[in-house]
């Protein structure tokens, strides 16, 4: 992918960019040659991104042309949003307090050049702000709140090249060359590969949706379809524009960085799995309970409880009762109460985090069905057996929190009970056409939906037991088709 720097006036550009092509914004906006170019990454270094300014239109038209603008329109809007400023200030609070500890002044201004500052001690804070607001040059303003004894992020804005102090220019020049050299280094030759796929994966995570062997299978399957594939980490947020698709194989949650990545990737025109809408819907058990009940799918008897648990819950559901936090995952945030007293104690603890809880009747089984579905087609069927001496498929050590899993066995999709497959597909289709794992209990001949998960486990040696390499190929074929359709306007997330 070629790199193009767009500025208001190249004659006024204070930095040397001999190794990167420089173009006037007017030429980029109006020149037929610029309009027709393919595989471009646009670094928009115009003086302003104000609404309907030249800089705003450079990013706007870059997205329309299928080029990759940096910053994109999502970032431009985020830089104007006080809500986004507060959100990121809260998320980065620990980094802010650590970086600014000991300063004697009440105000502090931080210049950020592609995620760096001249003072190395601010590098981590700069990098975190750069990931949150992905614009080349930024200026962040902090203020000390005496009453709280804390620093707050007051504002963050784009910094024009003309505003860079003369004594910073040498450092900024080096930073630009380093950044573009890195960008060029990680992009594989376009004559070898049709498209670029990023797989987001955290090899250090204890609970991750794919093991290392599965990730290697995904890479091989993708590259066999001519998709240049790179496994990236949380630290690579500034590189999303280099890719045509993003496959998230890290924990997903609305309050997790993966949700922000998914939103940003969709805004940049990437094919994304898991897409942000699926993450949003599947992350909340209250939403799922309402959705499944509305469409009359069989579920355990379920009550949505508001701020309290009364005796009527016990009368309605009987004991034991399962309590779930709306954002529970990996069997955490889910408890079984054996008595009304225990129920109320657990509920009080959970209500401290959420005004709503899910209460469900307890359905004891020796295993749960899991049906994996992608692009509205079943791709695997597993039986997840309960962990030893436990009522869930995962048991967490009381002291360490380490997980212990029950046995997993797979069966061919075509051998799975027909009613199981029908209810699984109906439940998944209520969410979308992404990658889902539908958890189902079987009570006699009846199948009841427990929940629909985005980001289901696909581990080598387990979910791929039946299809082997074909499972990974099926997933990557969908990515390839969606990328091709996105390039012609035939598909959107």
N, C-alpha and C positions, 0 to 999 in steps of 0.2 A: 504494500500500500504506500503510495507516494505521499510525501508530507509537503504542505504548502502553508506558508505564513502569510496571513492577510493583514495589512496595516492600512491606516488612512492614507499616508503619503510616504512611500519608501525613501524619498529624499530627506525626510525628517527623522528617519529611523536611526536611533543613536547606537545601535548594536550591530556588530558584524555577524552576518548569517551566511557566509560564503558556501557552507555545506548544505544549506537548505534553501529552496526556492522561495523568493519573496515576491508578493504581488500587491498592487494597490487595490483597496476595497472597491473602488469604482470599476476597475477592470474585472474583478471577480463577479461583481453584481451584473455587469452588462455585456461582457465579452462572450460571443458565441463559443469561442474556443474553451473558455473556462466552464461554460454550461455543459459542454459535451464531454468533459474529461471524466474518466472512471477511476474507481479505487483511490480516492483522495481522502486524506485526513487533513482537515482544515484547522489550523491554529489561529484563532481569531484574536489578534492583538490590537484591535481598534481602540481608540481613546475612550469610548463609552459604549455601554450596552443598554443605554436608556431606551425605553419603548419607542419603536419606529425610528431610532437613530440608525446611522450607517452600520455600526457594530451589531445592533439587533438584527438588521436585515441580512448581514453576512451569515449569522448562525441560522436564521430562519430559512433562507434559501439553500444553505448547505444541506439542511435536513431534507428539504423538498427534492434536491437533486440526488439524494442518496449518498452524498459525501458525509464525512463524520466530523461535525464541528466540535471544537473545544475552545470555550465552553459551549455546552448545548443549551437549548431553551429552558430545560428544567433547572439547570444551574442558574441561569440568568433570572428566572422567576424566584428561585430560592434566595438569591442574594437580596431581593426586594422584600422578602417575607419576614415580618417580625415573629411570626409563629415558628418558622423554621430556625430563626436565630435563637429563640428560647430553647427549642428542642435540642439543638446541637450544643448550646451552652451547658445544658443539664447533662448531656451525655459525656461531654468532655471535661466536666468539672474537675475530676481528679487530676487530669493532665494540666489544666489551667492553674490549679492551686500549686502543683509541684513546680511548674516552670517559672511561675512568678513569685514564688516564696522569697521573702527577704528584700523585695523592692521597697524603697523608701517613699517613692512618689505615690500619688493617688490616681494617676492616669498612666497608661502605658500603651504605646503604639507598636505594633509588630508588622513588619513587611515580610511578605511570603512570596518567594520566587520559585515557582514549580515545586512547592513543598519544602523549601529551604530558606534559612536566614543566615546572615553572615555569622551570627553567634551560634556555635554548635549546640549550646545548652538549650536552645529553643527548637531544635530539630524535631523532636517527637511531637510537640504541640503544633508546629508548622505542618508536619505530615498529616496529622489528624484533621486539621482544618482544611488542608488541601483535598483530602479524601471526601470531606463533607461538602465542600464548595469547590468543585473542580474547574477552576479558572487559572490561567497562567500566572498572573500577578495579582496579589491580594493585599489589602491592608486591614488589619484587625485592630479594633480599639477596645481596651479593657479599662474598667474602673474599679476602685477599691470601695467596698461597702463597709463602713465603719461598724454599723450595728451588727452585721452578720460576720464581720471579720473574714470576709471572703472577696476574691476577685470575681467579677462578672464580665462576660463578653457583651459589650454594649453595641457594637456594630461591626460589620465586615463588608467591604466593598471592593470592586475591581480597582486595580491600580494601573493607571495609564503609563506607558513607557516614558512619556515626557515627565512624569512625576518621580521617576527613579533618581535618587541623588547621584551626582557624578561619581562620588566615592564608592558607590555600589555597582557601577556599570561593569567593571572587570569581573566581579563575582557573578553577576547576572549573565554575562556573556558565557562564562564557563558553565553555568547551570543550564543554559539553553542547549549548548552543544552536548553536554552530558545527557540531558533528557532526550534529545532527538537521536543521539547515538544509541541509547537504550531502546528507543522506539523502533529504530531501524533494525537493531540486532535481534529483537524477538519476533519480527515479522518474517515468515519464511518466504522463499522465492515464489512469486505468483505464477510462474510458468509451471511449477510442480503441483500446485494445490488450487482447487477451485474456490474454496472458502476457508475461513478461519473459525475454529470452535475453541472456546475456553471452557474448561471443566473446573469449577470452583470446589476445592476440597481441602479439609484441614486434617493433615496426617496426625496431629497431636490430639485431636478430639477423642474423648473416651467413647462417646456415643455418636457414631457417624453413620450415615445411611449407606455407605459403600466401603468395603475394606480395600486395602491396597491392591490386591489381586484383581478385584472387580474394576478398579480404575484403570489398570493396565489393559484389561479386556476392552473397556470402553475406548481407550486410545487406539488400540489396534483396529477395532471395528470401524471407527471414524476414519482413520487414515486409509483403510482399504477402500473407502468410498471417496477418496480424494479430499478429505477434510483435514487441513492442517490443524493439529490439536495440541493444546498446551494446558497442563494442569497448573492453575494459578491459586494464589492464596489471598487472604484478606488484605494483605499489603499491596495488592495489585489493582486497587480500585480505580486508580487514575488511568488504567490501560484499557478500559472497556471498549473504547472507540476503535481499538485495533481489530476487533473480532466481529464476525457476522452472527454468532450465536453464543449463548451462555447456558451451560448445563450446571445447575446448582446441586452439588453433592455435599453440602454442609447443612447443619441444622437450620430449619426455617421457622420463623416466628415474626409476627407483626412488629415486635419490639427488638428484633435482631437485625444486625447489619445486612443480612441476606435479603430482607424485604426492601430495604433502601436500594440495594444493588439491583434487585429485580425491577423496581420502578424505574430506576435510571436507565437500565439496559433497554427496557421497552421504549422509553422516551427517545433513545438513540437509534431505534429501529432494529435492534437485535431480536432474533428469535430466542425466547427465554423459557426455560423449564427449570424450576417452577415459576410460573408467571405470578405477578403480584396479586391478582384477583384470587387465584387458587389458594395462595398463602393466606390471604385475608379470610377467606371463607372457611378453610379447613382448620385454621388456628383457633377458632372459637366454637366451643362445644354448645353454647347456647344457640348460636346461629344454626349449627347442624341439627340440633334437636327440633327447632322450629321448622326447618326446611324438610326434614324427613317426615315429620308429623303432617305438615301441610299436604305433602304428596302421598300420604297414606302408605308409606313403607313400614313394614313390620319392624318394631324396635322394642327393647325392654320398656316396661312401663316407666314413664319419665315425667318428672315434675321440675319446672323451673322455679327456684325459690328466690324470693327477694328479701334480703337483709335478715331473715330469720327462718328457723326451722321449728315448726310446731308439731303437736301430736298428730295432726291430720296427715302429715307426711308418713308417719309410721302406719297409720290406719290404711292409707292408700297403697303403700308399697310393701308393707310387711318388713320384717327383719330377716337377715341383714339388709342394709341399704348401702348402695354405692354412692359416694359423693365425689363430684368432679369439679375442679376449678375450670373455668371456661377455656383457659389457655394451657391445660395440662398436655404433656407429651411424654413419650417413652415410659409410660406407666407411672410417671411422677405427677403429683398433684391429683392423685386418685386414691381414695381410701375406702375401706369397708368398715362400716360401723355395725357392731353386733347388738348394741342396746340403744335406747333412746338417749341415755346420758352420754354415751360415747358419741352418738350422732350430733348432739348439741355442742359438745366440746370441739369436735372436729369442724363443725360448721362455723362456730365462732372464730376459730383460727383462720378459716378460709375467707370469711366475710371481711376480714381485715384487709384483704387484697382486692376483693371484687364484690360489688353489690348484688350480683346474681350468681347462683350456683346451680349445678345440675344434680338432682337426686334420681337414682334409678333403682329399680328392683334388681336384686342379685340373681343372676342366672349361672349356677355352677356348671362348668363343663371341663372336660379334660384337655380340650384344645380349642383354639379359635381358628376359623378359616381366614385366610388373607388372599384376596383376589387382586392381582396387579393388573392395572388397566392403563393403556396409553393410547391417545388418539382415538378413544372410544372403542378400543379393541382389547380383549384380555390377552395378557402376555405371560402370566404365570399364576399358578394356584398352589398355595402352601397350607399345611396345617402347623400352626405354632402351638406346641404343647406347653402346659403350665410349668413354670420353674419348680424345681424340687421343693416339696413341702410349702407351696405357696399357691395363692389363688389367681395370680397373674402370670403372664408369659415372661415377665422380667421381675426379678427380686433384687432390691437394692440393699446392700449391707448397711445395717443401722449405724455403724461407726464410720466406715470409709465412704459409703455411697456407691461403691463399685457394683456394677450390674452382674447378675447371673441369669442366664437365659435357659429356657426350656428347649427341648428337642424340636427340630424343624424337619419336616419331610414334605416333599413336593409330589404332585401328581400331574399328569398331562392335562392340559386345559380341556381336551375333548373327552376325558374320562370324569370330569367333575360333574356333580349333580346339576341337572338342568335348572331347577329352581334357584340354586345357589348362584349360578351365572346370571340368571335373569335379574335377580334383586341387586346383585353387585353392579351390573351395568347400569341399571336404572338409577342407583344411588350416585355412582360416579358421574353420570351424564347430567345430574342436577348441578354439579360443580362446574364442569367444562369439558375440554378435550385434552387436558394435561395428563401428567403422570400421577396416578393415584393408587393407594392401597386401601381396599375396602375390607374392614374387619367385620366378621359375621359370626354369630353363634348359631349352633344347630341344636334345637331342642326337639328330639324325636324327628319328625318329618318337616318341622317348621324351621325356617331360616330367618333370623332377625339381625338387622344392621346395628352394629355398635357405633361405628363412626367411619368417616371417610378421611384418610390421611393424604395430604400432599407429601412429596419427598419420601416415598416408601423405601424401606431397605431393599437394596439389590446387592447382595454379597456373593462373591464367588464361593461356590461350595454349598450354597443354600438355595436361593431363589433361582439360580441358573442350573439347578440339578438336572432338569429335563431338557431344556433347549440348548444348554452349553453356550457356545459362541453365537448361536443364532439369536439368543435373547438380546445380546448387545448390538448385533447387526440390525435387528428390528427397530430398536430405539434410535439408532443412528440414521436409519433410512428415513424415519419421520423427520429428524432434524434436517437432513439434506433436502427433502421435499419442501419443508416449510421455508428454508432459506431461499430456495429457487423461487417459490411462490411470492415471498416477500420482495424479491428483487423486481418482480413484474406486477406487484400490487395485487396479487391474488389471494393473499392470506395475511391476517394480522392477529396479534395475541389478544 
